[in-house]
Amino acid sequence: MASLLRGEEMCLAQLFLQSGSAYDCISELGELGLAEFRDLNPTVNAFQRKYVNEIKKCEEMERILGKEIKKADISLPETDVNPAAPLPKHVMTIMLQRLEMELGEVTRNKEKLQRNLLELTEYTHMLRITRNFVQRNAEVSVCVGSPLEKPTFSLRCHIVFLSCFISGLIQRVKIEAFERMLWRVCKGYTILSYAEVEEYLEDPDTGEPTKSVVFLISYWGDQIGQKVKKICDCYHCHLYPYPSNNEERDDVVEGLRTRIQDLKTVLHRTEDYLRQVLIKASESVYIWVVQVKKMKAIYYVLNLCSFDVTNKCLIAEVWCPVSDIPALRRRKSGATVPSFVNRIPTTDTPPTLIRTNKFTSGFQNIVDSYGVGSYREVNPAPFTIITFPFLFAVMFGDLGHGILMALFAFWMVLYENHRKFKNTRNEILNTFFEGRYIILMMGLFSIYTGLIYNDCFSKSLNIFGSGWSVLPMFKGKWNNSVLCKNCQLTLDPHTPGVFKGPYPLGIDPIWNLATNRLTFLNSYKMKMSVIFGVIHMSFGVILSTYNHLYFRKKYNLYLVFIPELVFMLSLFGYLVFMIFYKWLAFSSVDAPSILIHFINMFIMQDDSSLKPLYPGQNGLQIFLVIIAVLSVPVLLLGKPIYLYCKHFYQLLWALSLAHAQLSEVLWAMVMRIGLRMDTKLGVVVLVPLFGLFAVLTVSILLVMEGLSAFLHALRLHWVEFQNKFYSGTGVKFCPFSFSLLPSCFEQDGLL
């Protein structure tokens, strides 16, 4: 608890490590997570440091391992793996050889087989489609007739059948540009025929399915042929040999069919073998990734150290908690001469270390979002554990909604060790999971405030019986004529027997039926918000004295603390006093208006028509206003005065009323429709209406209103509470620890 309140005491220490055992020492420190290393080579470029080549090798291994995991789509191991950092020689000789030999060769063979299968498939489509081109040319030759009758067309047909051919496939998006280029370059000495392939073929470069077109080019002359081939190369066409006759074509097609069938069989067996190898080595691959990650981190830390003149010893400077110095000195090392730790004095400001657990970490994150605490200043987190969920519940307070929120958080707490929660990539679910204990506390406090407000899904609970009775009104003042002339009647608390006494816990359920319910709750919650606000802010001001005394800045007690407290209590503290005095000294009949008295206090006006609260009220109020005004010049020397002009907590009050009204409107517009149906149809209608009511309750009241109350509770803690004593200008302690290293799986998108 002491660490959570003020943070750990830190010190600066020097580590003297032998060059031969430095790798092992840093590895052990990474497992312990005790020290934060300082950079002793700030002027040296990152590419000119001693171990830059080793870091490059580790990054290359990370790239290879990540690529193989992505390709194989390997599932995560069932248990968390945390192997020790390996020896560099062991990793370089064993891991890479096994990976390249078992996975690399099989993968390359698979890619080669897939490329061959694609080429044979394209060749088959080319032969099948170009057969139709030749048949159409033959039909043109038959229809032309004898050369004597049609010499022009006969000459063209002879040219077609005596020319050379180039055939292949091209992507469909390139065929129009390809045709225009042939016409412009070859001046019409080519004939292009093409047709689209019906099925999609895989692009060997990108692996994506694409539409291809089979083309056949007939040309005359070697020079034209050379130009055509160059154009085909520019457009990345896949060229295949063209058979000279139909017999040769049939033989090639039959051979292709046999080879394709054989390739599919071999490719299927290769994929099965590769899958078996990957499944067998799946856990080893993840162990290798963790080991490479640790080895890279060790070399990165070694680059932060400096060498002595003999290059036999490494010198490192680390920030370390004072309580962990003995553990730092007890670490083991394989060197013949043990390394030692030397604590050194420094004037630099140490980093801030606040130890947390799974329960307090969420509340500490709320504080750190405002700013990391300065070294050894008072930490607001221990108080935030209570005040944050309580202020949230004051705005959110509903018994039914609080139970739903608490059950949801309790379910996440029960399954907090489940791998699906730990490794989820859903940002919304991960946010809820990280704040599961905060949500649990907010739900429990909302249950309490819901009981105080007597509000459960916008309805009141009559647990102890109402303290109001209607029967005495019928005996005394109400008769048939009064009931017939009035649709609304008022209960008189002065009639004997009408008011028996206050409700034991919370607000009396009869207020749920009253027409002036909102007026009563408005006054009640506004006064409560003022009371909580003044107490919360005053507590923050009082906590600032711990920082002033600890850092030996006693002048802040006279220039900051006392003027702040005097100004706040003389005005807002007096307002709280008037609220309690009115509750205790006056009844509901002769109760004066506190707001009018508070306004007259500032204008120093004695209103004779207004009944005073107590004797000597006017003199005391003038005295308090004068003290508050005199404290203003002192405050101008410290914090600006405008910070104290915003210290009204009425937004607590407004959000609570909004939540209650939204809940009541939702009940009236949805559930009341089904409950008012007294026929058999009402039972049928009530089922979908309840489903709609449940969905709207979760989406609007639990999520949207809960988020609104959460944000305003956050604002109250940052602006109104922490701002009084918490500077938040420190630097967080980040020890060298393998547990804090970002996961390579998450960075590469493997989870």
C-alpha positions in Angstrom: 0.0 0.0 0.0 2.9 2.4 0.7 4.2 1.9 -2.9 0.7 2.5 -4.3 0.4 5.7 -2.3 3.7 7.4 -3.1 5.7 5.1 -5.3 9.0 3.2 -4.8 12.2 4.8 -3.8 14.6 4.7 -6.7 18.4 4.8 -7.0 21.0 5.0 -9.8 23.5 2.1 -9.9 26.5 1.0 -12.1 26.9 -2.5 -13.3 30.4 -3.8 -14.2 30.0 -6.9 -16.5 32.7 -9.0 -18.0 32.6 -9.1 -21.8 32.3 -12.9 -21.9 29.4 -13.1 -19.5 27.6 -9.8 -20.4 25.1 -11.7 -22.6 24.2 -14.1 -19.8 23.9 -11.3 -17.2 21.6 -9.2 -19.4 19.5 -12.2 -20.1 19.0 -12.9 -16.4 18.2 -9.3 -15.8 15.6 -9.5 -18.5 13.9 -12.4 -16.7 13.9 -10.6 -13.4 12.8 -7.2 -14.7 14.5 -5.1 -12.0 16.4 -2.4 -13.8 15.9 0.3 -16.4 19.1 0.8 -18.5 20.4 4.3 -19.5 22.0 5.0 -22.8 25.7 5.7 -22.2 26.3 6.3 -25.9 23.9 9.1 -26.8 26.2 10.5 -29.5 26.7 7.2 -31.4 24.5 6.5 -34.4 22.3 3.4 -34.1 24.0 1.9 -37.2 27.5 2.5 -35.8 27.1 0.6 -32.5 28.9 -2.6 -31.6 26.1 -5.2 -32.0 24.3 -3.7 -34.9 25.0 -6.8 -37.1 23.6 -9.2 -34.5 20.4 -7.1 -34.4 20.1 -7.3 -38.2 20.5 -11.1 -38.0 17.7 -11.3 -35.4 15.4 -9.1 -37.5 16.1 -11.4 -40.5 15.2 -14.4 -38.4 12.0 -12.7 -37.2 11.0 -12.0 -40.8 11.6 -15.7 -41.9 9.7 -17.1 -38.9 6.8 -14.7 -39.3 6.5 -15.5 -43.0 6.4 -19.2 -42.3 3.8 -18.9 -39.6 1.6 -16.7 -41.8 1.8 -19.2 -44.7 1.1 -22.2 -42.7 -1.7 -20.7 -40.7 -0.5 -22.4 -37.5 -2.7 -22.3 -34.4 -1.4 -20.9 -31.2 -0.1 -23.4 -28.6 -2.5 -24.2 -25.8 -0.1 -23.0 -23.1 2.0 -19.8 -22.8 5.5 -20.5 -23.9 8.4 -18.6 -22.1 11.7 -20.2 -23.1 15.0 -18.7 -21.9 17.1 -16.5 -24.1 19.2 -18.9 -26.3 22.9 -18.8 -26.9 23.7 -17.1 -30.2 25.6 -20.1 -31.7 22.8 -22.4 -30.8 20.2 -20.3 -32.5 22.2 -19.6 -35.7 23.3 -23.2 -36.2 20.2 -25.2 -35.1 17.2 -23.1 -35.6 17.9 -21.7 -39.1 19.1 -25.0 -40.4 16.1 -26.9 -39.2 13.8 -24.2 -40.5 15.4 -23.9 -43.9 15.8 -27.7 -44.4 12.4 -28.8 -43.2 10.2 -26.0 -44.4 12.1 -24.0 -47.0 12.9 -26.8 -49.4 9.4 -28.3 -49.2 7.8 -24.9 -49.7 10.0 -24.1 -52.7 9.1 -27.4 -54.3 5.4 -26.8 -53.7 5.7 -23.3 -55.4 7.5 -24.9 -58.3 4.8 -27.6 -58.8 2.1 -25.0 -58.6 3.8 -22.8 -61.3 4.2 -25.9 -63.6 0.6 -26.9 -63.1 -0.5 -23.3 -64.0 1.6 -23.4 -67.2 0.2 -26.7 -68.3 -3.3 -25.5 -67.6 -2.7 -22.4 -69.7 -1.2 -24.4 -72.5 -4.3 -26.7 -72.5 -6.6 -23.7 -72.8 -4.5 -22.2 -75.6 -4.6 -25.4 -77.7 -8.4 -25.8 -77.2 -9.3 -22.3 -78.1 -6.9 -21.8 -81.0 -8.3 -24.9 -82.7 -11.5 -22.8 -83.3 -9.4 -20.1 -84.9 -7.9 -22.5 -87.4 -11.3 -24.0 -88.2 -12.7 -20.5 -88.9 -9.8 -19.8 -91.3 -10.4 -23.1 -93.1 -14.1 -22.2 -93.6 -13.1 -18.8 -95.1 -10.8 -20.7 -97.6 -13.6 -23.0 -98.7 -16.1 -20.2 -99.2 -13.7 -18.1 -101.3 -13.8 -20.5 -104.4 -11.2 -21.0 -107.1 -8.3 -18.6 -107.5 -9.4 -17.7 -111.0 -12.8 -16.5 -109.9 -11.6 -14.5 -106.8 -7.9 -13.9 -107.1 -7.7 -11.3 -104.3 -9.3 -13.5 -101.6 -7.5 -16.6 -102.8 -4.1 -14.8 -102.4 -5.0 -13.8 -98.8 -6.0 -17.3 -97.8 -2.7 -18.7 -99.1 -0.8 -16.0 -97.2 -2.6 -17.1 -94.0 -1.8 -20.7 -94.4 1.8 -20.2 -95.3 2.6 -17.7 -92.5 4.1 -18.3 -89.1 2.2 -18.3 -85.8 2.8 -17.0 -82.2 0.3 -18.1 -79.5 -0.1 -17.5 -75.8 -2.1 -15.9 -73.0 -2.4 -12.3 -71.8 -4.3 -10.6 -69.0 -7.8 -9.4 -70.1 -7.1 -5.8 -69.1 -4.1 -5.6 -71.4 -5.6 -7.0 -74.6 -6.9 -3.8 -76.1 -3.6 -1.9 -75.7 -1.8 -5.1 -77.0 -3.9 -5.1 -80.1 -3.3 -1.4 -80.8 0.4 -1.8 -80.4 0.5 -4.7 -82.9 -1.3 -2.6 -85.5 0.9 0.5 -85.1 4.2 -1.4 -85.0 3.6 -4.1 -87.6 1.7 -1.9 -90.1 -1.1 -4.5 -90.7 1.3 -7.4 -91.5 -0.2 -9.4 -88.7 -3.6 -11.0 -88.0 -4.7 -11.2 -84.4 -7.4 -13.6 -83.1 -8.3 -13.9 -79.5 -10.9 -15.3 -77.1 -11.4 -15.1 -73.3 -10.8 -18.1 -71.1 -14.0 -19.0 -69.2 -12.5 -19.8 -65.8 -10.2 -17.7 -63.6 -6.5 -18.5 -63.6 -4.1 -17.8 -60.7 -1.6 -15.0 -61.2 1.8 -16.6 -60.4 3.2 -13.3 -59.1 0.4 -12.2 -56.9 -1.4 -15.4 -56.3 -4.8 -13.8 -57.0 -7.3 -15.2 -59.6 -7.4 -13.2 -62.8 -9.1 -13.4 -66.2 -6.9 -14.3 -69.1 -7.3 -14.1 -72.9 -5.9 -16.7 -75.5 -4.5 -15.1 -78.6 -3.1 -16.3 -81.9 -0.9 -14.0 -84.1 -0.2 -14.9 -87.7 2.6 -12.9 -89.4 4.8 -12.9 -92.5 8.5 -12.4 -92.4 11.2 -12.8 -89.7 11.5 -9.1 -89.0 7.8 -8.9 -88.2 8.1 -12.0 -86.0 10.9 -10.4 -84.0 8.8 -7.3 -83.4 5.8 -9.4 -82.4 7.9 -11.3 -79.8 9.3 -8.1 -78.3 5.8 -6.7 -77.9 4.7 -9.9 -76.2 7.6 -9.6 -73.8 6.7 -6.0 -73.0 3.1 -7.0 -72.1 4.3 -10.0 -70.0 2.5 -12.5 -72.3 2.9 -16.3 -71.6 3.9 -17.8 -74.9 3.6 -21.4 -75.8 4.6 -23.4 -78.9 2.0 -23.8 -81.6 1.5 -27.3 -83.3 2.0 -27.5 -87.0 -0.9 -29.8 -87.7 -3.9 -31.4 -86.0 -2.2 -34.7 -85.3 0.6 -33.0 -83.4 -2.0 -30.9 -81.6 -3.9 -34.0 -80.4 -0.7 -35.7 -79.2 0.3 -32.6 -77.2 -3.2 -32.3 -75.6 -3.1 -36.0 -74.6 0.3 -35.6 -73.1 -0.7 -32.4 -71.2 -3.7 -34.2 -69.7 -1.5 -37.0 -68.3 1.1 -34.6 -66.9 -1.6 -32.4 -65.3 -3.1 -35.4 -63.5 0.3 -36.5 -62.3 1.2 -33.0 -61.1 -2.1 -32.7 -59.1 -1.3 -36.0 -57.4 2.3 -35.0 -56.5 1.1 -31.5 -55.4 -1.6 -33.0 -53.1 1.0 -35.3 -51.5 3.4 -32.4 -51.1 0.8 -30.3 -49.3 -0.1 -33.1 -47.0 3.6 -33.6 -46.1 4.2 -29.9 -45.6 1.1 -29.7 -43.3 2.3 -32.6 -41.2 5.7 -31.0 -40.8 4.2 -27.7 -39.8 1.8 -29.2 -37.3 4.6 -31.2 -35.8 6.8 -28.1 -35.5 4.1 -25.6 -34.6 5.0 -25.2 -31.0 8.7 -25.1 -31.8 8.2 -22.3 -34.2 6.6 -20.1 -31.6 9.3 -21.0 -29.1 11.9 -19.9 -31.7 10.0 -16.6 -32.2 10.1 -15.8 -28.5 13.8 -16.8 -28.3 14.7 -14.5 -31.2 12.7 -11.7 -29.6 14.7 -12.0 -26.4 18.0 -12.3 -28.1 17.3 -9.1 -30.1 16.4 -7.3 -26.9 19.6 -8.4 -25.2 21.7 -7.0 -28.0 19.8 -3.8 -28.0 20.6 -3.4 -24.2 24.3 -4.2 -24.8 24.4 -1.3 -27.3 23.4 1.0 -24.5 26.5 0.0 -22.4 30.0 1.4 -22.7 33.3 -0.5 -22.8 36.3 0.3 -20.7 39.7 1.1 -22.3 40.7 -2.6 -22.3 37.4 -3.8 -23.9 37.2 -6.5 -21.3 34.5 -5.0 -19.2 31.1 -3.5 -20.0 29.8 -0.6 -17.8 26.0 -0.1 -17.6 24.0 2.5 -15.6 20.5 1.4 -14.4 17.6 2.9 -12.4 16.5 0.4 -9.9 14.2 0.4 -6.8 16.1 0.5 -3.6 14.3 -2.5 -2.3 15.5 -4.6 -5.3 19.2 -3.8 -4.9 19.9 -7.0 -2.9 18.1 -9.1 -5.6 20.2 -7.3 -8.3 23.4 -8.2 -6.5 22.3 -11.9 -5.9 21.9 -12.7 -9.6 23.8 -15.6 -11.0 26.5 -15.5 -13.6 28.6 -18.0 -15.4 31.8 -15.8 -15.3 34.8 -16.8 -13.3 35.1 -13.2 -11.9 31.6 -12.1 -10.7 30.2 -8.8 -11.8 29.3 -6.3 -9.1 26.8 -3.4 -8.5 27.9 0.0 -7.3 25.2 2.5 -6.2 26.1 6.1 -7.3 24.7 9.5 -6.3 22.9 11.6 -8.8 20.9 14.8 -9.1 18.7 13.6 -12.0 15.1 13.0 -11.3 14.4 9.2 -11.1 11.5 7.6 -12.9 8.3 6.7 -11.1 7.5 3.1 -10.1 4.1 2.2 -8.7 3.6 -1.5 -8.2 0.1 -2.7 -9.1 -1.8 -5.9 -9.3 -4.6 -7.0 -11.6 -7.2 -5.2 -9.4 -5.4 -1.8 -8.9 -3.8 -1.7 -12.4 -7.1 -0.4 -14.0 -7.5 2.4 -11.5 -3.8 3.3 -11.9 -4.3 3.5 -15.7 -7.1 6.1 -15.1 -4.6 8.2 -13.1 -1.7 7.7 -15.6 -4.0 8.8 -18.4 -3.9 12.3 -16.8 -0.1 12.1 -16.4 2.5 9.9 -14.8 3.1 11.0 -11.3 6.3 12.9 -10.4 8.8 11.1 -8.4 7.5 10.3 -4.9 4.5 12.5 -5.0 1.1 11.4 -3.6 -0.6 9.0 -6.0 -4.4 9.4 -6.4 -5.0 5.8 -7.3 -5.8 4.4 -3.8 -8.5 7.0 -3.3 -9.7 6.6 -6.9 -10.6 3.0 -6.2 -13.5 4.3 -4.0 -14.3 7.7 -5.3 -14.4 6.9 -9.0 -17.0 4.1 -8.9 -19.0 6.1 -6.3 -19.2 9.2 -8.4 -20.1 7.1 -11.4 -22.9 5.5 -9.4 -24.2 8.8 -8.2 -24.8 9.7 -11.9 -25.8 6.2 -13.0 -27.6 4.9 -9.9 -30.1 2.2 -10.9 -30.5 -1.1 -9.0 -31.4 -3.2 -12.1 -28.8 -1.7 -14.4 -26.2 -2.0 -11.7 -26.9 -5.7 -11.2 -26.6 -6.3 -15.0 -23.3 -4.4 -15.1 -21.9 -6.2 -12.0 -22.9 -9.6 -13.5 -21.1 -8.8 -16.8 -18.0 -7.7 -14.9 -18.1 -10.8 -12.6 -18.3 -13.1 -15.6 -15.1 -11.5 -17.1 -13.4 -11.8 -13.7 -14.2 -15.5 -13.5 -12.8 -16.2 -17.0 -9.9 -13.7 -16.8 -7.3 -16.5 -17.4 -9.1 -17.8 -20.5 -6.9 -17.6 -23.6 -9.7 -16.1 -25.8 -9.8 -13.0 -23.5 -6.1 -12.7 -23.3 -5.4 -13.0 -27.1 -8.5 -11.3 -28.5 -8.0 -8.8 -31.3 -11.4 -7.1 -30.7 -10.5 -3.7 -29.3 -13.9 -3.1 -27.7 -13.9 -6.4 -25.9 -10.3 -5.9 -24.9 -11.1 -2.5 -23.4 -13.9 -4.0 -21.3 -11.7 -6.9 -20.2 -8.8 -4.7 -19.1 -11.3 -2.6 -17.0 -13.2 -5.6 -15.6 -12.5 -4.7 -12.0 -13.5 -1.1 -12.6 -16.8 -2.2 -14.2 -17.4 -4.6 -11.2 -16.9 -1.8 -8.7 -19.1 0.6 -10.7 -21.8 -2.0 -10.8 -21.7 -2.7 -7.1 -21.8 1.0 -6.2 -24.6 1.5 -8.7 -26.6 -1.2 -6.8 -26.0 0.8 -3.6 -27.0 4.2 -5.1 -30.0 2.5 -6.8 -31.2 1.3 -3.4 -30.8 4.9 -2.1 -32.6 6.3 -5.1 -35.1 3.4 -4.9 -34.9 3.1 -8.6 -34.9 -0.3 -10.4 -35.5 0.0 -14.2 -37.3 3.3 -13.5 -39.6 1.6 -11.0 -39.6 1.9 -7.2 -39.4 -1.1 -4.8 -41.8 -1.2 -1.8 -39.7 -3.3 0.5 -40.4 -1.9 3.9 -43.8 -0.3 3.3 -44.4 3.3 2.5 -44.3 5.9 5.3 -47.3 7.7 3.8 -51.0 6.7 4.2 -54.0 7.9 2.2 -56.7 6.6 4.7 -56.5 9.6 7.1 -57.2 12.0 4.2 -60.5 10.3 3.5 -61.5 10.5 7.1 -60.6 14.2 7.5 -60.6 16.3 4.3 -61.6 14.2 1.3 -65.2 13.3 0.5 -67.2 12.4 -2.7 -67.5 16.0 -3.9 -63.8 16.6 -3.5 -62.9 13.4 -5.4 -65.3 14.2 -8.2 -64.0 17.7 -8.8 -60.2 17.0 -8.6 -58.2 14.6 -10.7 -55.1 15.2 -8.6 -54.9 15.6 -4.8 -52.2 16.4 -2.4 -51.3 14.6 0.7 -51.0 16.9 3.8 -48.2 15.7 6.1 -49.7 17.7 9.0 -52.9 15.6 9.0 -52.5 13.1 11.8 -51.7 9.6 10.5 -50.7 10.6 6.9 -46.9 10.6 7.5 -45.8 7.8 9.8 -42.1 8.4 9.5 -39.1 8.2 7.0 -38.5 5.2 4.8 -35.8 3.0 6.4 -33.5 2.9 3.3 -33.6 5.4 0.5 -36.4 7.3 -1.0 -40.0 6.4 -0.2 -41.6 4.4 -3.1 -44.7 6.7 -3.0 -42.7 9.4 -4.8 -42.8 7.2 -7.9 -46.6 8.0 -8.1 -46.3 11.7 -7.2 -46.7 14.4 -9.9 -44.0 16.5 -8.1 -41.5 13.7 -8.1 -39.1 15.4 -10.5 -39.2 18.6 -8.4 -38.4 16.7 -5.2 -35.6 14.7 -6.8 -34.2 17.8 -8.4 -33.8 19.5 -5.1 -32.5 16.4 -3.4 -29.9 15.5 -5.9 -28.7 19.1 -6.4 -28.0 19.4 -2.7 -26.3 16.1 -2.6 -24.1 17.0 -5.6 -23.0 20.2 -3.8 -22.1 18.3 -0.7 -20.1 15.6 -2.5 -18.4 18.2 -4.7 -17.2 20.3 -1.8 -16.0 17.2 0.2 -14.2 15.8 -2.9 -12.4 19.0 -3.7 -11.5 19.8 -0.1 -10.0 16.3 0.2 -7.9 17.0 -2.8 -6.7 20.3 -1.3 -5.8 18.6 2.0 -3.8 15.9 0.2 -1.6 18.6 -1.3 -0.1 19.2 2.2 1.5 15.7 2.0 3.4 16.8 -1.1 4.4 20.2 0.4 5.7 18.6 3.6 7.5 15.7 1.9 9.3 17.9 -0.7 10.1 20.5 2.1 8.2 23.3 0.4 6.5 24.7 3.4 5.9 28.1 1.6 3.2 26.3 -0.4 1.3 25.8 2.8 0.9 29.5 3.3 0.7 30.7 -0.3 -1.4 27.9 -1.8 -3.0 25.5 0.7 -4.4 27.9 3.3 -5.8 30.4 0.8 -7.4 27.6 -1.2 -9.0 26.0 1.8 -10.2 29.3 3.3 -11.7 30.4 0.0 -13.5 27.1 -0.6 -14.8 26.6 2.9 -15.9 30.2 3.5 -18.1 30.0 0.5 -19.0 26.5 -0.5 -18.4 25.0 2.9 -20.8 27.5 4.3 -23.3 26.4 1.6 -23.0 22.8 2.8 -23.6 24.0 6.4 -26.8 25.8 5.4 -28.1 22.7 3.6 -27.6 20.5 6.7 -29.0 23.3 9.0 -32.1 23.6 6.9 -32.7 19.8 7.0 -32.3 19.7 10.8 -34.0 22.9 11.9 -36.9 23.4 9.6 -40.0 21.5 8.5 -41.5 21.2 5.0 -43.9 24.1 5.8 -41.6 26.9 6.9 -38.4 25.9 5.1 -36.6 28.9 3.6 -34.9 29.1 0.3 -31.1 28.5 0.6 -30.5 29.9 -2.8 -31.9 33.3 -1.9 -29.9 33.4 1.3 -26.7 32.5 -0.6 -27.3 35.3 -3.2 -27.9 37.8 -0.4 -24.7 36.7 1.2 -22.7 37.9 -1.8 -24.5 41.2 -2.3 -24.5 41.8 1.5 -28.1 42.8 1.5 -30.3 42.3 4.6 -33.8 41.4 3.3 -36.3 42.1 6.1 -39.0 40.1 4.3 -36.8 36.9 4.4 -36.7 35.0 7.6 -33.1 34.4 8.8 -31.9 30.9 9.4 -30.4 31.6 12.8 -29.5 34.6 14.9 -26.5 36.6 13.8 -26.6 35.1 10.2 -26.0 38.4 8.4 -22.8 39.3 10.4 -21.3 35.8 9.9 -22.0 35.9 6.2 -20.3 39.3 5.8 -17.3 38.0 7.7 -17.0 34.9 5.5 -17.3 37.0 2.3 -14.6 39.4 3.4 -12.2 36.5 4.3 -12.9 34.9 0.8 -12.2 38.2 -0.9 -8.9 38.7 1.1 -7.7 35.3 0.0 -8.0 36.2 -3.6 -4.8 38.3 -3.9 -2.9 35.4 -2.2 -4.3 32.9 -4.7 -3.2 35.2 -7.6 0.3 34.6 -6.5 -0.2 30.8 -6.8 -2.7 29.1 -9.0 -5.0 31.2 -11.3 -8.3 32.1 -9.8 -10.3 30.9 -12.8 -9.7 27.3 -11.8 -11.9 27.8 -8.8 -14.7 29.3 -10.7 -15.5 25.9 -12.2 -16.0 24.0 -8.9 -19.7 23.4 -9.2 -20.7 19.7 -9.2 -24.2 20.3 -10.5 -23.4 18.2 -13.6 -23.6 15.1 -11.3 -27.0 16.0 -10.5 -28.1 16.6 -14.1 -26.8 13.3 -15.4 -28.5 11.4 -12.6 -31.8 13.0 -13.5 -31.3 12.3 -17.2 -30.6 8.6 -16.6 -33.8 8.3 -14.4 -35.9 10.1 -17.0 -34.6 8.0 -19.9 -35.3 4.9 -18.0 -38.9 6.0 -17.2 -39.6 7.1 -20.8 -38.3 3.7 -22.0 -40.6 1.9 -19.7 -43.7 4.1 -20.6 -43.1 3.8 -24.3 -42.4 0.1 -24.5 -43.4 -2.1 -21.6 -46.5 -0.2 -20.4 -48.1 -0.9 -23.8 -48.0 -4.6 -23.3 -48.9 -4.5 -19.6 -52.1 -2.5 -20.3 -53.5 -5.1 -22.7 -56.0 -7.2 -20.6 -56.8 -9.6 -23.5 -55.1 -12.7 -24.7 -53.4 -10.6 -27.3 -51.5 -8.9 -24.6 -49.5 -12.0 -23.7 -48.4 -12.4 -27.4 -47.5 -8.8 -27.7 -45.6 -8.7 -24.4 -42.9 -11.2 -25.5 -41.5 -9.1 -28.4 -42.0 -5.9 -26.4 -39.9 -7.3 -23.6 -37.2 -8.2 -26.1 -37.2 -4.7 -27.5 -37.1 -3.3 -23.9 -34.1 -5.4 -23.1 -32.2 -4.4 -26.2 -32.9 -0.7 -25.7 -32.0 -1.0 -22.0 -28.6 -2.5 -22.8 -27.8 -0.3 -25.8 -29.0 3.1 -24.5 -29.0 3.0 -20.7 -26.2 0.6 -20.0 -23.8 1.4 -22.8 -24.5 5.0 -23.8 -25.5 6.4 -20.4 -22.8 4.3 -18.7 -20.2 5.7 -21.0 -21.4 9.3 -20.4 -21.3 8.8 -16.6 -17.9 7.2 -16.9 -16.5 10.2 -18.9 -17.9 12.7 -16.5 -16.6 10.8 -13.5 -13.2 10.9 -15.2 -13.5 14.6 -15.7 -14.3 15.1 -12.0 -11.3 13.2 -10.9 -8.9 14.8 -13.4 -10.0 18.4 -13.1 -11.7 18.7 -9.7 -9.7 16.3 -7.6 -6.2 15.4 -9.0 -5.6 19.0 -10.1 -5.5 20.1 -6.4 -2.4 18.1 -5.5 -1.2 15.9 -8.5 1.2 17.4 -11.1 1.5 14.3 -13.3 4.8 15.4 -14.9 6.9 12.4 -14.1 8.5 9.6 -16.2 7.3 6.1 -15.9 9.8 3.4 -14.8 10.2 1.0 -17.7 12.5 -1.9 -16.6 14.2 -4.2 -19.1 11.9 -7.2 -18.8 11.1 -9.9 -21.3 7.5 -9.9 -20.0 7.0 -6.3 -21.2 8.3 -7.0 -24.7 5.6 -6.6 -27.4 4.6 -9.9 -28.8 5.8 -10.6 -32.3 2.5 -12.4 -33.0 0.5 -9.3 -32.4 2.8 -7.1 -34.4 2.6 -9.4 -37.4 -1.1 -9.9 -37.1 -0.9 -13.6 -36.3 -3.4 -13.7 -33.5 
